[in-house]
Amino acid sequence: MIVDDLFGRVRVVVWPDVTGDDAALRASVDERLRQACAQYWTGDVWLAGTSAPPEDRLLYDTAWAEGVSVVPSDALRLNDRHRSRTAWFLPIEKSQPIWSASEGPPVIVFHSFKGGVGRTTALAAYAIARARAGERVAVVDFDLDAPGVGRLLDADGQGTTARWGVVDFLLEAKDDLPLSDYRHVCARERVTGEGRIEVYPAGMLDDAYLTKLSRIDLEAGADLSRHPLFRLLQRIREDEQRPSAILIDGRAGLSPAAGLLLSGFAHLHVLFATTSAQSLAGLSRIVRRLGFEQARRGLPQVECVIVQAMVPDNAEVGAIAEASFAADVEKTFREEYYAKQADEEDRLWSLDDLASSVAPHVPVPISYRGKLAFFETIDQIADVLAKESDYEKLCKRLDGRLAPPRIEDA
C-alpha cells in the first residue's frame, strides 16, 4: 500500500506473502522508490507481517481498508491523505443516499462551478412551484461563504430571516434544541400560494457570523453520516409535518462545502454551467466525480440534471449556444459518466441512453432574463419564476427524475 501523506510524501506498507529477510525486503523497496520518487520519498517501509506488533498491524489493516485499489488484482492500494476538502476524495460507494428515495422526502442539491449563473434563483423557482402546488418544502442555505437564499425567500418581504441558522446548528447540533429556532417560513399567497417554504438560512450575517463560520468543521470523517449536516437533514425529515422535498443551495466551485454536498448522499444533483471554457472544465470534474468511478465499478451513478445557464435571449444566438453546449456536455458524459453498456438490471446510465430525451446529459436551457437582474423582493418576480417556460421545463425535468421508476422516452 502506498501512502501519500499530508505533505505529498510517500510511505509504503508491505504485506509479505512469505517469511523471509525483512531487512533485504526493506532495502529492495527503498532502493526502487528512492529512484522513482526522488525528494517525495520518505524512506519509510513498514512491514505488516506477523512480526509487526498487534497495534501496528491494526493500524496498517485500517489504512488498507481506507485505501483505493489501483490494480485489478487488488494487490496494491493507494491511501491518499488530505489536509482539507476530504469529502472530494471520499469514495462515493461509501456514501449512500441519506435515506431510501421511497421513504422520502427527496434531497436535491443545487450546485454550480462558477457563481452568478442563477443557481439560487432556479432553486427558488422550484420551491415556489412546489409550494403553489400546495406542498410544504424545506430549503437549506449551505452556501455558507456567500449566503443568499435565506434572504431571497424571506419571512415577510422585508428581508426578515430566522435569528439563527445552519451555521448555528452545525456548531450546536443538539437534538433537544427546537428546530423552529433555525428556520423561518415564507408563506405569502403572492409567492407560495396555499403552500409554504420553510427556510433554513445560513445564519444572521452580523459581526459574529465570520467567527462562527471559522469554527465549523466541513471535513468528512470516516463516517460521513455523523456530520452535523446529516443530523440537520434528519431533524427536518423527522419534523411533525414532513416536507415534500428538501432543497439545498450549495457553495460554488471545489469548496469543502461543495465536496460535502456532492458526496453521494442526495437523491438528485442539479448542476449549472455556461458555455465558457472555465465553466465546462469545472462541470467535467463534477460529472467525473459523480459518474466515472461508479460506472467503472459497475455501480449506479449518482443522479444529476444539467442546466445550461445564462443562454443568450437572442433566438439565433441562443440556438447556437444551446447546440454548442449540448455537444460539449454529451462528450463529457460519454467520457466521464456513462457505462459502456447497460447492466442486466438496468441500474446504470449507459451509452444506450444517449437517445433518451431525459438522460442526464441532456441540458435544460435557461435563458438570461433582464427582468430578473434587478428586483427588491421575491414577491415581484414570483409569478415570472412560476410561469416562465424555461423554469417550468426545469421543474418538470426534476419532478420526472424524482419519480420512480426512471422515466423512459414515450
C-alpha positions as CSV (number, residue, x, y, z in Angstrom):
1,M,0.0,0.0,0.0
2,I,1.3,3.4,-1.0
3,V,0.5,6.2,1.5
4,D,0.6,9.7,0.0
5,D,0.8,11.8,3.2
6,L,-0.4,15.3,4.0
7,F,2.8,16.8,2.5
8,G,2.7,14.8,-0.7
9,R,5.5,12.5,0.5
10,V,5.3,8.8,0.0
11,R,5.4,5.9,2.5
12,V,4.9,2.2,1.8
13,V,3.3,-0.6,3.8
14,V,4.1,-4.2,2.6
15,W,2.3,-7.4,3.5
16,P,4.9,-10.1,2.7
17,D,3.4,-13.2,1.2
18,V,6.3,-15.4,2.5
19,T,8.5,-15.3,5.6
20,G,12.0,-14.0,4.7
21,D,14.7,-11.5,5.2
22,D,12.9,-8.3,6.3
23,A,16.0,-6.2,6.0
24,A,16.6,-7.3,2.4
25,L,12.9,-6.6,1.5
26,R,13.0,-3.1,3.0
27,A,16.3,-2.3,1.2
28,S,14.9,-3.5,-2.1
29,V,11.7,-1.4,-1.8
30,D,13.7,1.6,-0.5
31,E,16.1,1.5,-3.5
32,R,13.4,1.3,-6.1
33,L,11.2,4.1,-4.6
34,R,14.2,6.3,-3.9
35,Q,14.9,6.3,-7.6
36,A,11.2,6.7,-8.7
37,C,10.1,9.3,-6.1
38,A,13.2,11.4,-5.6
39,Q,12.5,14.1,-2.9
40,Y,9.0,12.8,-2.3
41,W,10.2,9.5,-0.9
42,T,10.3,9.4,3.0
43,G,12.4,6.2,3.3
44,D,9.6,4.6,5.4
45,V,9.0,1.0,4.5
46,W,6.7,-0.7,7.0
47,L,6.2,-4.4,7.1
48,A,2.7,-5.6,8.2
49,G,3.6,-9.3,8.6
50,T,3.2,-11.3,11.7
51,S,6.4,-9.9,13.1
52,A,4.8,-6.5,13.5
53,P,3.3,-5.6,16.9
54,P,-0.5,-6.2,17.0
55,E,-1.3,-2.5,17.4
56,D,0.7,-1.7,14.3
57,R,-1.0,-4.4,12.3
58,L,-4.3,-3.0,13.3
59,L,-3.2,0.5,12.1
60,Y,-2.0,-1.0,8.8
61,D,-5.1,-3.0,8.2
62,T,-7.3,0.0,8.8
63,A,-5.3,2.1,6.4
64,W,-5.6,-0.7,3.8
65,A,-9.4,-0.7,4.2
66,E,-9.5,3.0,3.6
67,G,-7.3,2.8,0.5
68,V,-8.4,2.7,-3.1
69,S,-7.3,-0.3,-5.3
70,V,-5.2,0.8,-8.2
71,V,-4.6,-2.6,-9.9
72,P,-7.2,-5.2,-10.9
73,S,-5.8,-7.9,-8.6
74,D,-6.2,-5.6,-5.6
75,A,-2.6,-6.3,-4.7
76,L,-1.8,-2.5,-4.5
77,R,-3.8,0.2,-2.9
78,L,-3.3,4.0,-2.6
79,N,-4.1,5.7,0.7
80,D,-4.2,9.4,-0.1
81,R,-4.1,11.8,2.9
82,H,-5.5,15.3,2.7
83,R,-5.5,18.4,4.9
84,S,-8.8,19.7,3.6
85,R,-11.6,19.1,1.1
86,T,-11.6,15.5,2.3
87,A,-15.2,14.9,1.1
88,W,-14.0,15.3,-2.5
89,F,-11.8,12.2,-2.1
90,L,-14.3,10.0,-0.3
91,P,-15.3,7.1,-2.5
92,I,-18.9,7.7,-3.3
93,E,-19.8,4.0,-2.9
94,K,-19.1,4.5,0.8
95,S,-21.7,7.2,0.9
96,Q,-25.2,6.1,0.2
97,P,-28.3,8.3,-0.2
98,I,-29.2,9.6,3.3
99,W,-32.4,7.6,3.2
100,S,-34.2,5.5,0.6
101,A,-35.9,7.5,-2.1
102,S,-39.1,5.6,-1.4
103,E,-39.1,6.7,2.2
104,G,-38.8,10.4,1.2
105,P,-38.5,13.3,1.1
106,P,-36.0,13.6,-1.7
107,V,-32.9,15.7,-1.1
108,I,-31.9,17.8,-4.0
109,V,-28.6,19.7,-4.2
110,F,-28.1,22.7,-6.4
111,H,-24.5,23.3,-7.5
112,S,-22.6,25.5,-9.9
113,F,-18.8,25.5,-10.6
114,K,-18.9,29.3,-11.2
115,G,-21.1,31.8,-9.3
116,G,-23.6,34.3,-10.7
117,V,-25.3,31.8,-13.0
118,G,-28.8,31.9,-11.5
119,R,-28.5,28.8,-9.3
120,T,-30.2,30.2,-6.3
121,T,-32.9,31.8,-8.4
122,A,-33.7,28.5,-10.1
123,L,-33.9,26.8,-6.7
124,A,-36.3,29.4,-5.6
125,A,-38.4,28.9,-8.7
126,Y,-38.6,25.1,-8.0
127,A,-39.5,25.8,-4.3
128,I,-42.2,28.2,-5.4
129,A,-43.7,25.8,-7.9
130,R,-44.0,23.0,-5.4
131,A,-45.4,25.4,-2.8
132,R,-48.0,26.7,-5.2
133,A,-49.0,23.0,-5.8
134,G,-50.0,23.0,-2.1
135,E,-46.8,21.4,-0.8
136,R,-44.6,22.1,2.2
137,V,-41.0,22.5,1.0
138,A,-37.7,22.9,3.1
139,V,-34.9,25.0,1.7
140,V,-31.4,24.8,3.3
141,D,-28.8,27.5,2.6
142,F,-25.4,25.8,2.6
143,D,-23.7,28.5,0.6
144,L,-22.2,29.5,3.9
145,D,-19.5,31.7,2.4
146,A,-21.9,33.8,0.4
147,P,-25.4,33.1,1.8
148,G,-28.4,34.3,-0.1
149,V,-31.4,32.1,-0.4
150,G,-32.5,32.7,3.2
151,R,-32.8,36.5,2.4
152,L,-34.3,35.8,-1.0
153,L,-37.1,33.6,0.4
154,D,-37.6,35.8,3.5
155,A,-40.3,35.7,6.1
156,D,-42.3,38.9,5.2
157,G,-41.0,40.6,2.1
158,Q,-39.0,42.9,4.3
159,G,-35.8,40.8,4.4
160,T,-36.6,39.2,7.8
161,T,-35.0,35.8,8.4
162,A,-34.6,33.5,11.3
163,R,-32.3,34.7,14.1
164,W,-30.2,31.6,13.9
165,G,-29.5,29.3,11.0
166,V,-27.4,26.5,9.6
167,V,-24.1,27.8,10.9
168,D,-25.5,27.8,14.4
169,F,-27.0,24.4,14.1
170,L,-23.7,22.9,12.9
171,L,-22.0,24.4,15.9
172,E,-24.6,23.2,18.4
173,A,-26.1,20.1,16.8
174,K,-28.1,19.1,19.8
175,D,-31.3,17.1,19.5
176,D,-33.1,18.9,22.3
177,L,-33.0,22.3,20.6
178,P,-36.2,23.3,18.8
179,L,-35.8,23.0,15.1
180,S,-38.0,26.1,14.7
181,D,-35.3,28.2,16.1
182,Y,-33.2,27.7,13.0
183,R,-35.8,28.5,10.3
184,H,-38.4,31.0,9.2
185,V,-41.4,30.4,7.0
186,C,-42.1,32.0,3.6
187,A,-45.8,31.6,3.1
188,R,-47.2,34.7,1.4
189,E,-50.0,33.9,-1.0
190,R,-48.4,36.1,-3.7
191,V,-45.3,33.9,-3.5
192,T,-46.2,30.5,-2.3
193,G,-50.0,30.2,-2.9
194,E,-51.5,27.8,-0.5
195,G,-48.2,26.1,0.3
196,R,-45.3,27.1,2.4
197,I,-41.5,27.2,2.2
198,E,-39.6,26.5,5.4
199,V,-36.2,28.2,5.0
200,Y,-33.1,27.4,7.0
201,P,-30.9,30.4,6.3
202,A,-27.1,30.2,6.7
203,G,-27.3,32.5,9.8
204,M,-27.6,36.1,10.7
205,L,-24.9,38.0,8.8
206,D,-23.7,40.0,11.8
207,D,-20.4,40.7,13.5
208,A,-20.4,37.2,15.0
209,Y,-21.1,35.3,11.7
210,L,-17.5,35.0,10.5
211,T,-16.3,33.9,13.9
212,K,-19.0,31.1,13.9
213,L,-18.1,30.1,10.3
214,S,-14.4,29.8,11.2
215,R,-15.3,27.2,13.8
216,I,-17.3,24.9,11.6
217,D,-15.8,21.6,10.5
218,L,-16.7,20.9,6.9
219,E,-14.3,17.9,6.6
220,A,-15.7,14.4,6.1
221,G,-14.7,11.8,8.7
222,A,-14.7,8.1,8.3
223,D,-18.4,8.0,8.8
224,L,-20.0,10.8,6.8
225,S,-23.4,10.2,8.3
226,R,-22.1,11.5,11.7
227,H,-21.5,15.0,10.2
228,P,-23.9,17.7,11.8
229,L,-25.3,18.5,8.4
230,F,-26.8,15.0,8.3
231,R,-28.3,15.5,11.7
232,L,-29.9,18.7,10.5
233,L,-31.4,16.9,7.5
234,Q,-32.6,14.0,9.7
235,R,-34.3,16.5,12.0
236,I,-36.0,18.2,9.1
237,R,-37.3,14.8,7.9
238,E,-38.5,13.8,11.4
239,D,-40.4,17.1,11.9
240,E,-44.0,16.7,12.8
241,Q,-45.1,17.8,9.3
242,R,-42.5,16.2,6.9
243,P,-41.7,18.4,3.9
244,S,-42.3,17.0,0.4
245,A,-38.7,17.9,-0.6
246,I,-35.5,19.3,0.9
247,L,-33.7,21.7,-1.4
248,I,-30.1,22.6,-0.6
249,D,-28.3,25.6,-2.1
250,G,-24.6,24.8,-2.2
251,R,-21.3,26.6,-2.4
252,A,-19.9,27.1,-5.9
253,G,-16.6,25.6,-7.1
254,L,-14.4,22.9,-5.4
255,S,-15.0,24.2,-1.9
256,P,-15.2,22.0,1.2
257,A,-18.9,22.6,1.4
258,A,-19.5,21.6,-2.2
259,G,-17.5,18.4,-1.7
260,L,-19.7,17.5,1.2
261,L,-22.9,18.1,-0.8
262,L,-21.6,16.2,-3.8
263,S,-20.5,13.1,-1.8
264,G,-23.5,11.0,-2.9
265,F,-26.0,11.4,0.0
266,A,-28.5,13.4,-2.0
267,H,-31.1,11.9,-4.3
268,L,-30.5,14.3,-7.2
269,H,-27.9,16.9,-8.1
270,V,-28.8,19.9,-10.3
271,L,-25.6,21.2,-11.9
272,F,-25.4,24.6,-13.5
273,A,-22.9,25.6,-16.2
274,T,-22.5,28.0,-19.1
275,T,-20.7,27.8,-22.4
276,S,-17.5,29.3,-21.0
277,A,-14.4,27.1,-21.1
278,Q,-13.9,27.5,-17.3
279,S,-17.4,26.5,-16.5
280,L,-17.3,23.5,-18.8
281,A,-14.0,22.3,-17.3
282,G,-15.4,22.6,-13.8
283,L,-18.6,20.7,-14.9
284,S,-16.4,17.9,-16.3
285,R,-14.7,17.5,-12.9
286,I,-18.1,17.3,-11.2
287,V,-19.6,14.8,-13.7
288,R,-16.5,12.6,-13.4
289,R,-16.9,12.7,-9.6
290,L,-20.5,11.6,-9.8
291,G,-20.2,9.0,-12.6
292,F,-16.8,7.7,-13.7
293,E,-15.7,5.7,-10.7
294,Q,-19.2,4.4,-10.1
295,A,-19.7,3.1,-13.6
296,R,-16.1,1.7,-13.6
297,R,-17.1,-0.5,-10.6
298,G,-20.4,-1.5,-12.1
299,L,-22.3,0.7,-9.5
300,P,-25.2,3.1,-10.3
301,Q,-24.0,6.6,-11.0
302,V,-25.1,9.5,-8.8
303,E,-28.2,11.1,-10.3
304,C,-27.9,14.5,-11.8
305,V,-29.6,17.1,-14.1
306,I,-27.6,19.6,-16.2
307,V,-28.8,23.2,-16.5
308,Q,-27.4,25.4,-19.2
309,A,-27.5,28.8,-17.5
310,M,-27.4,32.3,-19.0
311,V,-28.4,31.3,-22.5
312,P,-28.5,34.5,-24.7
313,D,-32.1,35.7,-25.1
314,N,-31.5,36.4,-28.8
315,A,-33.2,33.5,-30.6
316,E,-30.5,33.0,-33.2
317,V,-27.5,33.3,-30.9
318,G,-29.3,31.3,-28.2
319,A,-29.8,28.4,-30.6
320,I,-26.1,28.3,-31.5
321,A,-25.2,28.4,-27.8
322,E,-27.5,25.6,-26.9
323,A,-26.2,23.4,-29.7
324,S,-22.6,24.0,-28.7
325,F,-23.3,23.4,-25.1
326,A,-25.3,20.2,-25.7
327,A,-22.4,18.8,-27.8
328,D,-19.8,19.6,-25.2
329,V,-21.9,18.1,-22.4
330,E,-22.6,14.9,-24.4
331,K,-18.9,14.4,-25.0
332,T,-18.2,14.9,-21.2
333,F,-20.9,12.3,-20.3
334,R,-19.6,9.8,-22.8
335,E,-16.1,10.0,-21.3
336,E,-16.8,10.7,-17.7
337,Y,-20.3,9.3,-16.7
338,Y,-21.9,6.7,-18.9
339,A,-21.1,3.0,-18.7
340,K,-20.2,1.4,-22.0
341,Q,-23.2,-0.9,-21.8
342,A,-26.3,-1.4,-19.7
343,D,-26.3,-3.9,-16.9
344,E,-28.8,-6.7,-16.7
345,E,-30.8,-4.9,-14.0
346,D,-30.7,-1.6,-15.9
347,R,-29.3,0.2,-12.8
348,L,-26.6,2.1,-14.8
349,W,-26.9,5.0,-17.1
350,S,-25.0,3.8,-20.2
351,L,-24.3,4.8,-23.8
352,D,-27.5,3.1,-24.7
353,D,-29.3,6.0,-23.0
354,L,-27.9,8.7,-25.3
355,A,-31.1,8.7,-27.4
356,S,-33.3,9.4,-24.4
357,S,-34.5,13.0,-24.1
358,V,-34.5,12.8,-20.3
359,A,-31.0,11.3,-19.9
360,P,-28.6,13.1,-17.6
361,H,-26.5,14.6,-20.4
362,V,-29.5,16.4,-22.0
363,P,-29.4,20.0,-20.7
364,V,-32.3,22.1,-19.6
365,P,-31.5,25.6,-21.0
366,I,-32.5,28.7,-19.0
367,S,-32.2,32.0,-20.9
368,Y,-30.9,35.2,-19.4
369,R,-33.8,37.5,-18.5
370,G,-33.1,41.1,-17.8
371,K,-36.3,41.4,-15.7
372,L,-34.7,39.0,-13.2
373,A,-31.5,41.0,-13.0
374,F,-32.9,43.6,-10.5
375,F,-35.8,43.3,-8.1
376,E,-36.3,44.3,-4.5
377,T,-38.3,41.3,-3.2
378,I,-39.2,37.8,-4.4
379,D,-42.8,38.9,-4.4
380,Q,-42.1,41.0,-7.5
381,I,-40.8,38.1,-9.6
382,A,-42.6,35.1,-8.1
383,D,-45.1,34.9,-11.0
384,V,-42.3,35.1,-13.5
385,L,-40.4,32.2,-11.8
386,A,-43.6,30.2,-11.6
387,K,-44.8,30.8,-15.2
388,E,-41.6,31.3,-17.2
389,S,-41.4,28.4,-19.7
390,D,-37.7,27.7,-19.0
391,Y,-38.3,27.3,-15.3
392,E,-41.4,25.2,-16.0
393,K,-39.3,22.9,-18.1
394,L,-36.7,22.6,-15.3
395,C,-39.4,21.8,-12.7
396,K,-40.9,19.2,-15.0
397,R,-37.5,17.6,-15.5
398,L,-36.7,17.5,-11.8
399,D,-40.1,16.1,-11.0
400,G,-39.7,13.4,-13.7
401,R,-36.3,12.4,-12.5
402,L,-37.5,12.0,-8.9
403,A,-40.5,9.9,-9.9
404,P,-39.7,6.1,-9.7
405,P,-39.0,4.2,-11.8
406,R,-36.7,6.1,-14.1
407,I,-38.7,7.8,-16.9
408,E,-38.1,6.5,-20.4
409,D,-39.0,8.2,-23.6
410,A,-42.6,7.9,-24.7
